[in-house]
Amino acid sequence: MKKKGTKIIVNFLIRGIIGFAIIFFVNEFLDGQGISACVGMNPITFLTSGSFGFPGVALLYGITFYQIM
């Protein structure tokens, strides 16, 4: 049982760190293109990307683009 809990926590942390890396590089790319749609890097975005993975990051950018419209 303890092994399963550890696996869930490690999986969450890996998804969160990779999500932060994706957010960083996408923010840099969009800034280079002159598009001001940056997603902030904070605990809420870490929880979102850690919980949902790449679809969570896409959701964050979808919300950001929706707010720009």
C-alpha positions, 0 to 999 in steps of 0.5 A, a space after each residue: 500500500 505504501 508503494 502505491 502512495 509513493 508512486 502517485 506522489 512521484 507521478 504527480 511531481 513529475 507531471 508538475 515539473 514537466 508542466 512547469 517546463 512546458 509553460 516556461 518554454 511556451 511562454 518564451 515562444 509566445 513572447 518571441 512571437 509578440 503574443 502576450 498570452 503568458 500563463 503564470 508559474 505559481 502553486 495553482 498552475 503547478 497543481 493543475 499541471 500535476 493533476 491533469 498533465 499536458 491537458 491541464 497545461 492546455 486548459 491553462 492556455 485555453 483560459 488565457 486565450 479566452 480572457 484575451 478575446 
